[in-house]
Amino acid sequence: MTCQRFFTCFCVGLLVSACSANGERAANEWIKSQAVDAKIDSIAPLPPIMDTPSAAYTAKAVVDPFLPGRITKTRMNETAALAERPGKVHFAETALDALRVVGFLEVQGQYVCVLEGPSGYGNAKIGDRLGRQQAEIVAISAKGIRLQQTDGVESWMPISRRSR
């Protein structure tokens, strides 16, 4: 036990003596020697600041982006561009989420889907477009229809057998 206390006291004394100011003094001397060697004259001066002339702007020539007429024109242009594509448009003023597939018919070996929307029922074939987004019908099967939206994203609309 005495030997263990002696060893512990020796280790503590060794640690305390290791924390002397000699290391700090050496670090301070090194910092001072580096400061003397630094060349302050080597830094290039900043270029002078050039004054730019002010310009006067008026907002009379700027078109208001929230003008209702402008929004309608933009929608009409988009609709006109989509109308040039082949295929019939069904439920053009309805969102795709408001439509549902209620069934399908087989006509001359090809499927025709039966759709229900807010304005009633309609049928569509492959190549026709649906809703305000004008998603194109890519495939029709007994389980539902596959749509391709104008941005290229494909989605699936299953046949819904529930009543509203």
RALINGI-V43639 format. One record per residue. N is the residue number from 1. RES is the residue in one small letter. PHI is phi as a letter, one per 20 degrees, with the letter a starting at -180 (NA if undefined). OMEGA is omega in whole degrees, -180 to 180 (999 if undefined). NEAR is the number of other ideal C-beta (glycine too) atoms within 8 Angstrom. Layout:
{{N & RES & PHI & OMEGA & NEAR} {N & RES & PHI & OMEGA & NEAR}}
This chain:
{{1 & m & NA & 180 & 4} {2 & t & f & 179 & 5} {3 & c & f & -179 & 6} {4 & q & f & 178 & 7} {5 & r & f & 179 & 8} {6 & f & f & -180 & 8} {7 & f & f & 179 & 8} {8 & t & f & 179 & 8} {9 & c & f & 179 & 8} {10 & f & f & 180 & 8} {11 & c & f & 179 & 8} {12 & v & f & 178 & 8} {13 & g & f & 178 & 8} {14 & l & f & 179 & 8} {15 & l & f & -180 & 8} {16 & v & f & 180 & 7} {17 & s & f & 179 & 7} {18 & a & f & -179 & 6} {19 & c & e & -179 & 5} {20 & s & e & -176 & 6} {21 & a & e & -178 & 5} {22 & n & f & -179 & 6} {23 & g & f & -180 & 7} {24 & e & f & 180 & 7} {25 & r & f & 179 & 8} {26 & a & f & 179 & 8} {27 & a & f & 179 & 8} {28 & n & f & 178 & 8} {29 & e & f & 180 & 8} {30 & w & f & 179 & 8} {31 & i & f & 179 & 8} {32 & k & f & 180 & 8} {33 & s & f & 178 & 8} {34 & q & f & -180 & 8} {35 & a & f & 179 & 7} {36 & v & f & -177 & 6} {37 & d & f & -177 & 6} {38 & a & f & -179 & 6} {39 & k & d & -178 & 5} {40 & i & f & -177 & 5} {41 & d & f & -176 & 4} {42 & s & f & -180 & 4} {43 & i & e & -179 & 5} {44 & a & f & 179 & 3} {45 & p & f & 179 & 4} {46 & l & f & 177 & 4} {47 & p & f & -179 & 4} {48 & p & f & -180 & 4} {49 & i & e & -179 & 4} {50 & m & e & 179 & 4} {51 & d & e & 179 & 4} {52 & t & e & -180 & 4} {53 & p & f & 179 & 4} {54 & s & e & 180 & 4} {55 & a & c & 179 & 4} {56 & a & d & 180 & 4} {57 & y & d & 174 & 4} {58 & t & d & -178 & 5} {59 & a & e & -178 & 5} {60 & k & f & -178 & 4} {61 & a & e & -178 & 4} {62 & v & e & 179 & 5} {63 & v & e & 179 & 5} {64 & d & f & -178 & 6} {65 & p & f & -178 & 5} {66 & f & d & 179 & 6} {67 & l & f & -176 & 8} {68 & p & g & 179 & 6} {69 & g & f & 180 & 6} {70 & r & f & 179 & 11} {71 & i & f & 179 & 9} {72 & t & f & 179 & 8} {73 & k & f & 180 & 8} {74 & t & f & 178 & 8} {75 & r & f & 180 & 8} {76 & m & f & 178 & 8} {77 & n & f & 178 & 8} {78 & e & f & -180 & 8} {79 & t & f & 179 & 9} {80 & a & f & 179 & 8} {81 & a & f & 179 & 7} {82 & l & f & -178 & 11} {83 & a & f & 179 & 7} {84 & e & f & 180 & 5} {85 & r & f & -179 & 8} {86 & p & f & 179 & 3} {87 & g & o & -178 & 8} {88 & k & e & 179 & 6} {89 & v & d & 179 & 11} {90 & h & d & 178 & 12} {91 & f & l & -173 & 14} {92 & a & f & -177 & 9} {93 & e & e & -175 & 4} {94 & t & d & 175 & 12} {95 & a & f & -180 & 8} {96 & l & f & -179 & 13} {97 & d & f & -179 & 4} {98 & a & e & 179 & 9} {99 & l & e & 173 & 14} {100 & r & b & 179 & 7} {101 & v & e & -178 & 15} {102 & v & d & 179 & 10} {103 & g & r & 178 & 7} {104 & f & b & 176 & 12} {105 & l & c & 175 & 9} {106 & e & d & -178 & 7} {107 & v & c & 179 & 7} {108 & q & l & 176 & 3} {109 & g & n & 179 & 4} {110 & q & d & 179 & 9} {111 & y & e & 172 & 12} {112 & v & c & -178 & 12} {113 & c & e & 177 & 14} {114 & v & d & -176 & 12} {115 & l & d & 173 & 15} {116 & e & d & 178 & 10} {117 & g & c & -180 & 12} {118 & p & f & -178 & 5} {119 & s & e & 178 & 5} {120 & g & p & -177 & 5} {121 & y & d & 176 & 8} {122 & g & b & 177 & 9} {123 & n & c & -177 & 9} {124 & a & b & 179 & 11} {125 & k & c & 180 & 11} {126 & i & f & -179 & 9} {127 & g & o & 177 & 7} {128 & d & f & -179 & 12} {129 & r & d & -176 & 13} {130 & l & c & 167 & 15} {131 & g & m & 180 & 14} {132 & r & f & 180 & 8} {133 & q & f & -179 & 9} {134 & q & l & 176 & 12} {135 & a & f & -177 & 13} {136 & e & e & 177 & 12} {137 & i & f & -178 & 16} {138 & v & e & -178 & 8} {139 & a & b & 176 & 7} {140 & i & c & 177 & 12} {141 & s & c & -180 & 9} {142 & a & f & -179 & 5} {143 & k & d & -179 & 5} {144 & g & r & 180 & 9} {145 & i & c & 177 & 11} {146 & r & d & -177 & 13} {147 & l & d & 172 & 14} {148 & q & c & -177 & 10} {149 & q & e & -175 & 11} {150 & t & f & 178 & 7} {151 & d & e & 176 & 4} {152 & g & n & -179 & 6} {153 & v & f & 178 & 6} {154 & e & e & 177 & 9} {155 & s & c & -176 & 10} {156 & w & c & 177 & 8} {157 & m & c & -177 & 11} {158 & p & f & 175 & 7} {159 & i & f & -179 & 10} {160 & s & d & -178 & 7} {161 & r & d & 180 & 4} {162 & r & e & 174 & 4} {163 & s & e & -178 & 2} {164 & r & e & 999 & 3}}
